[in-house]
């Protein structure tokens, strides 16, 4: 280290203030470790530079001692006697002594010049040493003050940051706890509302399903009862018809045409009544079943639509509430973050202002202490210089006064001066040693006090920082655990709510299944009604079969009188048998009812029918029966023999051996109306007409 180099020059990598990157709830541990390691390295560097400065101070002190010894030797050489006259000793001795005196003066002048040069060099070295010591002390005090200010600022910043982190963690935990409690309360309230709504919907669906099931059961029971009644009525009618047919068959041969006509009318009336009753009952049952089916379908559709609308509305409201809550949470988080950043900035500005104040106070204190030390050093230096000057003046005065007495008192004065010089030298050395020792003690005390204060501040700052960090970590961990517990509880409640919602959906699905079951029961009831309708149709077929039998019986009864030579004209019954002359025509029209469409009917003469002629070519055959031919519709088709009954046949007997005349018959029913009440399938059909056209 040279004399012009600074003692406590800080390196370029030494920072005066930390630059930590802020993180959530504290600082990055790696950055803090790096900063602590760098600070320890800087402290070690400053300690080594301080040792080097102490070494240089000791070297300068050694140089001062060497210069003081040289000064003492020069002062010894200065103690010469004054010029004396040696003429009385002779010219040779005078010349020798004069030459010796001149040589002594020359030596004294050279010694004085050398002393002055060395004194100037010593003073220059002392000034440089003082300046370097002052600079070293100043640099050390500056570094110490900067270090102390930095440590105080660092500890204050760490304390403020720890307090801010602790407060922010507490605020955040309180906000998270409040938000979790609000979310839990809202979730519980929504779950309760959903559960109540689902229970209400389920209860209403069960009630509606129960009502529909009871209605369907009542309808089915009524339909079954009506079908049973219809079946019993049909059986009774059929039994009565069979009995009546048997009775008519028994009495047909005895009563003749009148009895046959009466039986035909009665059978027709009974068949019409039975058909009308069956059709009315069937139409009523069908209408009731259709009405109940329509009502059940509408109720099921309405309940399904209400359930789906309610579920969709609840889903929409839930999604909207979740989005609103998320947006509100984001907004509150942004506001809280802005507030925290603003508070951190304000705290940072306050810390900077406090640091500037403390730095200015430290600089003022350092300047004050430096001025005091400079004053003390100047006072001590003045004292030493004053003592040195006074002693030098005293020596010079003594040399001037004693120079005349040099010859007589040379030896005594020399010894006295040597003794006095030795004592004074020792005194000066002791004073310099005392000053140096006092300076070293002051420097050591100041250094120890500075090191103790720095170590104490560092340890206290580290302890406070570790304590704050530990408390902050514990509080953050506790807050995180509480938040995780609240989050888990909230998720559990949400899962429970979802389970309740799933159970509600399952109950709704069960309600829909019950509705589907009710619809299935209604379909089964409709199927049973269709079966009953089929049985009714079979009963009607049996009635049609009975009509055919009656028609055959009527034909047989009509064919009975024709077996004689002539047919009596007065045996016509009130049932529609007209006889007499050429215009006598016997018409037997059977009205049929069923599921087919009623059409206008007409009869055509059969090709195989034989005319009845007494004494004609066929003498072997005494009688000729009219053959019943099928009734054709207006469009030329054959009438249905199923549900609509058997075709209507017209028996046209011959008169007086003459052949039967071909006759067209169009049926319009009784009193110009249709013979029976139209069925459901016949309502869109055209009315039938039966007309008789003679050719």
KOLDREN-915906 format. One record per residue (C-alpha): residue in three letters; x, z, y. Coordinates in steps of 0.001 Angstrom, whole numbers, padded with zeros to 6 digits, always signed. Layout:
N
ALAXZY ...
//
This chain:
695
UNK+000000+000000+000000 UNK+001515-001058+003344 UNK+001306+000901+006605 UNK-001182-001523+008186 UNK-003573-001504+005219 UNK-006798+000536+005364 UNK-006931+003603+003174 UNK-010627+003519+002174 UNK-011375-000172+002255 UNK-014521-000759+000206 UNK-014595-003622-002232 UNK-016829-006671-001829 UNK-018950-005743-004843 UNK-019811-002291-003427 UNK-023401-002228-002205 UNK-024645+000159+000475 UNK-028279+000229-000663 UNK-029997-000483-003984 UNK-032075-003564-004642 UNK-034344-002679-007530 UNK-037044-005007-008730 UNK-040351-003223-008712 UNK-042213-002952-012000 UNK-045365-001235-013145 UNK-045003+002586-012969 UNK-041298+002771-012074 UNK-038170+000622-012324 UNK-036406-001299-015007 UNK-034179+001024-017033 UNK-031403-001557-017418 UNK-031153-002094-013672 UNK-031037+001657-013030 UNK-028291+002061-015665 UNK-026311-000796-014141 UNK-026661+000699-010667 UNK-025563+004158-011885 UNK-022561+002630-013671 UNK-021629+000667-010533 UNK-021986+003832-008400 UNK-019750+005793-010788 UNK-017208+002971-010678 UNK-017269+003037-006867 UNK-016799+006827-006899 UNK-013791+006461-009216 UNK-012362+003718-006960 UNK-012762+005897-003875 UNK-011129+008834-005694 UNK-008125+006682-006648 UNK-007829+005378-003075 UNK-008034+008961-001838 UNK-005156+009973-004149 UNK-003137+007046-002863 UNK-003829+008175+000716 UNK-002672+011696-000151 UNK+000493+010281-001710 UNK+001177+008226+001400 UNK+000613+011322+003587 UNK+003177+013248+001493 UNK+005660+010394+001847 UNK+005195+010358+005608 UNK+005675+014134+005689 UNK+008981+013669+003814 UNK+010076+011044+006337 UNK+009234+013503+009162 UNK+011407+016149+007512 UNK+014315+013692+007210 UNK+013971+012795+010877 UNK+013899+016479+011810 UNK+017131+017047+009884 UNK+018746+014108+011680 UNK+017571+015534+014980 UNK+019154+018869+014123 UNK+022440+017216+013291 UNK+022380+015286+016558 UNK+021651+018470+018456 UNK+024655+020100+016780 UNK+026799+017227+017933 UNK+025511+017658+021471 UNK+027075+021151+021795 UNK+030353+020064+023490 UNK+032292+021815+026264 UNK+032474+020670+029834 UNK+035410+018666+031139 UNK+038379+020922+032046 UNK+041647+020351+033772 UNK+044703+020172+031549 UNK+047316+019424+034198 UNK+048930+022757+033860 UNK+049725+021931+030250 UNK+051828+018969+031104 UNK+051262+015267+031502 UNK+051511+014488+027786 UNK+049083+017158+026770 UNK+046896+016167+029704 UNK+046803+012538+028601 UNK+046127+013526+025012 UNK+043345+015876+025999 UNK+041947+013370+028498 UNK+041915+010697+025835 UNK+040254+013134+023441 UNK+037717+014025+026102 UNK+036931+010374+026744 UNK+036574+009759+023065 UNK+034292+012810+022833 UNK+032203+011513+025734 UNK+031990+008128+024069 UNK+030996+009753+020819 UNK+028493+011921+022672 UNK+027014+008904+024428 UNK+026760+007027+021153 UNK+025214+010095+019541 UNK+022748+010471+022417 UNK+021799+006797+022131 UNK+021415+007094+018412 UNK+019418+010299+018872 UNK+017150+008612+021385 UNK+016699+005636+019098 UNK+016036+007832+016127 UNK+013727+010024+018229 UNK+011803+006956+019324 UNK+011670+005718+015736 UNK+010577+009163+014565 UNK+007943+009366+017245 UNK+006785+005874+016331 UNK+006635+006836+012660 UNK+004848+010061+013533 UNK+002349+008127+015643 UNK+001809+005653+012823 UNK+001420+008514+010382 UNK-001019+010217+012694 UNK-002942+007012+013195 UNK-002993+006304+009458 UNK-004019+009890+008751 UNK-006725+009643+011403 UNK-007846+006289+010010 UNK-007757+007646+006486 UNK-009689+010716+007524 UNK-012099+008591+009509 UNK-012563+006127+006641 UNK-012948+008982+004225 UNK-015504+010694+006425 UNK-017301+007377+006994 UNK-017323+006651+003272 UNK-018377+010214+002563 UNK-021148+010074+005180 UNK-022257+006663+003936 UNK-022167+007937+000382 UNK-024079+011065+001349 UNK-026615+009031+003354 UNK-026914+006546+000526 UNK-027399+009313-002006 UNK-029946+011021+000227 UNK-031738+007752+000855 UNK-031546+006873-002810 UNK-032854+010288-003835 UNK-035569+010134-001166 UNK-036489+006614-002261 UNK-036529+007675-005904 UNK-038589+010735-005025 UNK-040993+008666-002926 UNK-041200+005977-005587 UNK-041738+008583-008290 UNK-044454+010221-006184 UNK-046002+006835-005454 UNK-045803+005850-009126 UNK-047330+009186-010113 UNK-050124+008838-007569 UNK-050727+005217-008503 UNK-050769+006151-012189 UNK-053228+008962-011470 UNK-055401+006680-009335 UNK-055222+003920-011907 UNK-056053+006303-014743 UNK-058954+007724-012703 UNK-060220+004237-011927 UNK-059802+003131-015536 UNK-061547+006283-016748 UNK-064379+005742-014260 UNK-064651+002048-015146 UNK-064644+002892-018865 UNK-067315+005558-018348 UNK-069436+003156-016275 UNK-069001+000399-018858 UNK-069857+002856-021638 UNK-072958+004078-019801 UNK-074068+000520-019055 UNK-073399-000546-022643 UNK-075364+002441-023963 UNK-078213+001718-021553 UNK-078247-001965-022504 UNK-078067-001054-026180 UNK-080990+001367-025717 UNK-082990-001281-023874 UNK-082174-003906-026502 UNK-083030-001461-029276 UNK-086347-000526-027634 UNK-087180-004171-026950 UNK-086260-005136-030492 UNK-088368-002272-031875 UNK-091286-003309-029670 UNK-090931-006953-030700 UNK-090629-005941-034333 UNK-093678-003660-034074 UNK-095683-006362-032332 UNK-094578-008956-034887 UNK-095498-006588-037723 UNK-098878-005902-036133 UNK-099530-009598-035617 UNK-098331-010355-039138 UNK-100569-007567-040469 UNK-103516-008908-038481 UNK-102825-012446-039663 UNK-102411-011228-043224 UNK-105670-009264-043050 UNK-107422-012218-041429 UNK-106042-014552-044078 UNK-107064-012128-046808 UNK-110547-011800-045334 UNK-110765-015567-044969 UNK-109528-016021-048516 UNK-111979-013408-049785 UNK-114799-015036-047830 UNK-113773-018462-049088 UNK-113566-017158-052635 UNK-116920-015439-052234 UNK-118479-018573-050794 UNK-116855-020679-053500 UNK-118139-018257-056112 UNK-121559-018373-054509 UNK-121402-022152-054424 UNK-120238-022229-058016 UNK-123029-019886-059048 UNK-125517-021861-057001 UNK-124261-025106-058487 UNK-124414-023648-061970 UNK-127867-022288-061285 UNK-128955-025593-059814 UNK-127376-027400-062716 UNK-129067-025075-065181 UNK-132336-025466-063353 UNK-131834-029203-063243 UNK-131083-029263-066950 UNK-134135-027157-067640 UNK-136219-029318-065369 UNK-134796-032438-066968 UNK-135559-031087-070372 UNK-139032-030194-069231 UNK-139487-033575-067649 UNK-138135-035224-070748 UNK-140580-033287-072873 UNK-143472-034071-070576 UNK-142395-037636-069721 UNK-143939-039149-072767 UNK-147172-037230-072222 UNK-147639-037463-068481 UNK-146752-041083-067985 UNK-145968-042551-064644 UNK-147511-039741-062562 UNK-145528-037057-064352 UNK-142378-039168-064150 UNK-142853-039735-060409 UNK-143492-036059-059820 UNK-140439-035101-061845 UNK-138387-037647-059964 UNK-139486-036217-056623 UNK-138785-032674-057692 UNK-135384-033604-059091 UNK-134547-035516-055960 UNK-135613-032606-053783 UNK-133574-030161-055822 UNK-130530-032415-055801 UNK-130848-032983-052072 UNK-131162-029274-051418 UNK-128184-028482-053619 UNK-126110-031231-052052 UNK-127057-030170-048540 UNK-126278-026519-049291 UNK-122974-027387-050936 UNK-121971-029707-048117 UNK-122954-027226-045438 UNK-121114-024412-047171 UNK-118080-026577-047766 UNK-118047-027806-044170 UNK-118416-024252-042907 UNK-115645-022989-045174 UNK-113422-025889-044228 UNK-114036-025355-040512 UNK-113388-021623-040839 UNK-110203-022264-042817 UNK-109021-024834-040282 UNK-109823-022459-037422 UNK-107944-019596-039083 UNK-105042-021886-039920 UNK-104909-023110-036327 UNK-105093-019570-034976 UNK-102384-018369-037363 UNK-100149-021332-036509 UNK-100655-020830-032780 UNK-100026-017073-033070 UNK-096889-017673-035143 UNK-095640-020326-032714 UNK-096426-018117-029730 UNK-094683-015108-031314 UNK-091685-017231-032274 UNK-091512-018747-028782 UNK-091797-015316-027166 UNK-089094-013911-029444 UNK-086743-016839-028829 UNK-087405-016734-025069 UNK-086782-012990-024958 UNK-083564-013309-026997 UNK-082388-016203-024809 UNK-083243-014256-021641 UNK-081407-011157-022890 UNK-078402-013272-023890 UNK-078373-014949-020455 UNK-078709-011610-018664 UNK-075935-010102-020795 UNK-073570-013009-020109 UNK-074375-012892-016385 UNK-073800-009136-016300 UNK-070482-009508-018157 UNK-069338-012219-015738 UNK-070442-010150-012738 UNK-068639-007066-014096 UNK-065478-009100-014776 UNK-065528-010597-011256 UNK-066159-007182-009690 UNK-063307-005669-011741 UNK-060942-008458-010679 UNK-061965-007969-007043 UNK-061454-004195-007221 UNK-058096-004709-008945 UNK-056986-007137-006219 UNK-058095-004723-003478 UNK-056338-001837-005219 UNK-053180-003901-005643 UNK-053239-004917-001961 UNK-053718-001267-000955 UNK-050836-000182-003188 UNK-048572-002895-001771 UNK-049538-001901+001776 UNK-048866+001763+001015 UNK-045515+000893-000597 UNK-044556-001170+002456 UNK-045541+001666+004800 UNK-043588+004168+002682 UNK-040602+001818+002638 UNK-040729+001434+006426 UNK-040997+005220+006854 UNK-038040+005702+004482 UNK-036028+003100+006407 UNK-036812+004829+009695 UNK-035887+008223+008248 UNK-032697+006739+006792 UNK-031790+005246+010176 UNK-032416+008599+011841 UNK-030320+010421+009267 UNK-027601+007808+009538 UNK-027496+008132+013320 UNK-027425+011941+012995 UNK-024600+011701+010432 UNK-022679+009318+012670 UNK-023110+011671+015605 UNK-021978+014625+013500 UNK-019023+012610+012223 UNK-018060+011573+015755 UNK-018348+015180+016878 UNK-016180+016421+014009 UNK-013683+013630+014619 UNK-013438+014537+018296 UNK-012900+018183+017380 UNK-010167+017277+014884 UNK-008531+014954+017403 UNK-008593+017730+019991 UNK-007090+020234+017543 UNK-004417+017749+016499 UNK-003609+016887+020115 UNK-003406+020584+021023 UNK-001069+021300+018130 UNK+001019+018238+018931 UNK+001261+019279+022585 UNK+002301+022748+021540 UNK+005035+021368+019301 UNK+006215+018894+021934 UNK+006116+021584+024630 UNK+008144+023924+022447 UNK+010548+021129+021626 UNK+010911+020109+025295 UNK+011332+023674+026483 UNK+013901+024334+023826 UNK+015711+021123+024680 UNK+015691+022036+028362 UNK+016907+025467+027533 UNK+019724+024048+025453 UNK+020701+021653+028174 UNK+020701+024436+030788 UNK+022748+026659+028525 UNK+025167+023778+027920 UNK+025519+023218+031657 UNK+026037+026897+032463 UNK+028220+027625+029495 UNK+030388+024530+029794 UNK+032716+026296+032252 UNK+033055+029168+029834 UNK+033676+026835+026902 UNK+037329+027592+026516 UNK+036919+031327+026339 UNK+033558+031571+024672 UNK+033675+028364+022597 UNK+033846+029978+019213 UNK+031405+032785+019998 UNK+028972+030441+021689 UNK+029283+027939+018913 UNK+028423+030557+016333 UNK+025671+031880+018507 UNK+024254+028384+019020 UNK+024481+027610+015361 UNK+022706+030838+014491 UNK+020100+030276+017151 UNK+019698+026626+016150 UNK+019305+027615+012531 UNK+016690+030193+013410 UNK+014908+027764+015678 UNK+015090+025085+013055 UNK+013614+027400+010525 UNK+010941+028370+013005 UNK+010133+024737+013753 UNK+010113+023865+010074 UNK+007876+026825+009371 UNK+005558+025779+012202 UNK+005496+022172+010924 UNK+004975+023428+007375 UNK+002199+025700+008618 UNK+000587+022847+010524 UNK+000941+020528+007517 UNK-000341+023208+005159 UNK-003267+023965+007468 UNK-004046+020244+007694 UNK-003761+019899+003938 UNK-005919+022976+003423 UNK-008483+021663+005880 UNK-008405+018274+004200 UNK-008605+019865+000740 UNK-011430+022158+001827 UNK-013237+019261+003465 UNK-012637+017120+000392 UNK-013810+019864-001963 UNK-016832+020565+000183 UNK-017627+016858+000394 UNK-017160+016419-003339 UNK-019246+019515-004035 UNK-021980+018344-001682 UNK-021861+014842-003128 UNK-021939+016169-006698 UNK-024720+018591-005817 UNK-026741+015880-004081 UNK-026133+013481-006951 UNK-027043+016060-009601 UNK-030093+017184-007654 UNK-031189+013604-007074 UNK-030620+012750-010732 UNK-032465+015906-011836 UNK-035362+015217-009499 UNK-035419+011564-010494 UNK-035330+012425-014204 UNK-037995+015094-013695 UNK-040209+012737-011713 UNK-039549+009955-014219 UNK-040383+012267-017109 UNK-043562+013493-015415 UNK-044531+009958-014499 UNK-043857+008771-018059 UNK-045862+011673-019479 UNK-048731+011066-017076 UNK-048631+007333-017725 UNK-048563+007948-021478 UNK-051477+010394-021180 UNK-053381+007947-018979 UNK-052653+005122-021421 UNK-053834+007256-024340 UNK-056997+008233-022483 UNK-057628+004636-021508 UNK-057020+003482-025074 UNK-059414+006178-026309 UNK-062022+005120-023745 UNK-061446+001468-024648 UNK-061789+002273-028362 UNK-064964+004272-027675 UNK-066337+001444-025550 UNK-065501-001103-028242 UNK-067137+001146-030837 UNK-070282+001432-028728 UNK-070254-002311-028148 UNK-069859-002851-031896 UNK-072778-000461-032485 UNK-074810-002382-029914 UNK-073943-005642-031625 UNK-074945-004114-034959 UNK-078263-002996-033459 UNK-078717-006474-032018 UNK-077903-007991-035416 UNK-080374-005570-037034 UNK-082950-006600-034426 UNK-082275-010248-035175 UNK-082609-009476-038884 UNK-085901-007716-038202 UNK-087030-010724-036158 UNK-085976-012958-039044 UNK-087907-010658-041402 UNK-090906-010966-039066 UNK-090549-014736-039138 UNK-090330-014562-042919 UNK-093483-012462-042947 UNK-095139-015046-040713 UNK-093934-017746-043082 UNK-095356-015701-045966 UNK-098660-015428-044109 UNK-098588-019185-043540 UNK-097850-019587-047230 UNK-100820-017371-048076 UNK-102957-019437-045710 UNK-101693-022580-047434 UNK-102554-020997-050776 UNK-105998-020175-049410 UNK-106331-023782-048310 UNK-105219-024840-051765 UNK-107836-022568-053288 UNK-110394-024055-050917 UNK-109253-027481-052078 UNK-109663-026290-055675 UNK-113136-025035-054810 UNK-113848-028372-053186 UNK-112630-030033-056350 UNK-114931-027838-058414 UNK-117775-028667-056033 UNK-116939-032314-056449 UNK-117013-031862-060219 UNK-120366-030122-059889 UNK-121543-033049-057806 UNK-120272-035395-060499 UNK-122299-033429-063005 UNK-125285-033754-060669 UNK-124636-037491-060463 UNK-124447-037575-064226 UNK-127725-035750-064261 UNK-129098-038346-061827 UNK-127981-041101-064122 UNK-129734-039402-066979 UNK-132816-039000-064799 UNK-132594-042665-063839 UNK-132364-043619-067485 UNK-135321-041373-068194 UNK-137226-042946-065327 UNK-136346-046380-066603 UNK-137439-045382-070039 UNK-140632-043897-068647 UNK-141229-047012-066584 UNK-140456-049259-069516 UNK-142976-047403-071692 UNK-146198-048899-070190 UNK-144737-052394-070125 UNK-144628-052484-073904 UNK-148430-053298-073986 UNK-149965-056579-073188 UNK-150659-055598-069636 UNK-149500-052857-067332 UNK-152342-050770-065881 UNK-152453-050857-062148 UNK-153850-047424-061612 UNK-151050-045406-063210 UNK-148771-045430-060244 UNK-147548-041980-059200 UNK-146917-040722-055740 UNK-143179-040865-056313 UNK-142925-044443-055083 UNK-144263-046615-057992 UNK-146417-049476-056660 UNK-148389-051651-059133 UNK-151071-054346-058917 UNK-151127-058067-059277 UNK-148102-060026-058400 UNK-147107-057594-055739 UNK-146705-054554-057976 UNK-143118-053359-057803 UNK-141728-050088-059212 UNK-138734-048796-057241 UNK-136596-045848-058303 UNK-133840-045124-055783 UNK-131278-042379-056499 UNK-129473-041080-053453 UNK-125827-040198-054137 UNK-123579-037995-052047 UNK-119827-037393-052292 UNK-116571-037988-050690 UNK-116948-041742-050491 UNK-118380-043684-047574 UNK-122114-044341-047634 UNK-122948-048061-047363 UNK-126061-050215-047331 UNK-127172-051042-050864 UNK-129005-054052-052306 UNK-129858-055070-055866 UNK-129500-058428-057429 UNK-131386-059591-060528 UNK-129289-059546-063617 UNK-128702-062738-065470 UNK-129304-061124-068813 UNK-132741-059844-067962 UNK-135547-061499-069975 UNK-138936-062201-068361 UNK-141903-060665-070077 UNK-144362-063414-071258 UNK-147143-062776-073734 UNK-147022-065519-076328 UNK-143865-067130-075010 UNK-140983-068646-076965 UNK-139768-065269-078120 UNK-142763-064202-080113 UNK-140721-061916-082271 UNK-140017-059601-079370 UNK-143130-057838-078201 UNK-141644-056101-075190 UNK-138906-056761-072671 UNK-137137-053946-070769 UNK-135812-054458-067310 UNK-132096-054021-067185 UNK-130614-051710-064528 UNK-127966-053444-062556 UNK-125408-051844-060242 UNK-126175-051566-056589 UNK-123816-053606-054458 UNK-122813-052849-050903 UNK-123443-055037-047900 UNK-119968-056514-048050 UNK-120399-057408-051692 UNK-118429-054483-053225 UNK-119637-052236-055971 UNK-120771-048747-054942 UNK-118561-045857-056006 UNK-119576-044032-059135 UNK-117401-040957-058366 UNK-118173-038589-055598 UNK-120938-040790-054189 UNK-122852-040662-057435 UNK-124126-043426-059694 UNK-125239-046776-058314 UNK-128872-046999-057311 UNK-130841-049162-059692 UNK-134200-050781-059108 UNK-136586-051294-061975 UNK-138853-054276-061309 UNK-141361-054639-064152 UNK-143129-057864-064926 UNK-146864-058265-064597 UNK-149256-059864-067087 UNK-146679-061555-069168 UNK-145055-063104-066171 UNK-141347-062855-065531 UNK-139877-060304-063186 UNK-139278-061454-059678 UNK-135834-060919-058246 UNK-136008-058286-055507 UNK-133482-057032-052892 UNK-133578-053296-052148 UNK-131970-051688-049081 UNK-132088-047872-048983 UNK-132645-046056-045706 UNK-133620-042687-047169 UNK-136770-040766-046455 UNK-138568-041380-043161 UNK-136048-043990-042157 UNK-133112-041563-042460 UNK-130276-041163-044889 UNK-131238-039392-048093 UNK-128658-036587-047739 UNK-126554-034867-045085 UNK-123310-036763-044501 UNK-120141-035125-045722 UNK-116877-034845-043826 UNK-115657-038137-045248 UNK-118971-039862-044499 UNK-119214-038944-040804 UNK-117308-041982-039676 UNK-119177-044341-041962 UNK-122134-046520-041057 UNK-125625-045528-042219 UNK-126969-047167-045333 UNK-130145-049204-045461 UNK-132149-050335-048406 UNK-134518-053208-047750 UNK-136742-055096-050139 UNK-136876-058836-049807 UNK-139183-060752-052060 UNK-138362-064253-053000 
//
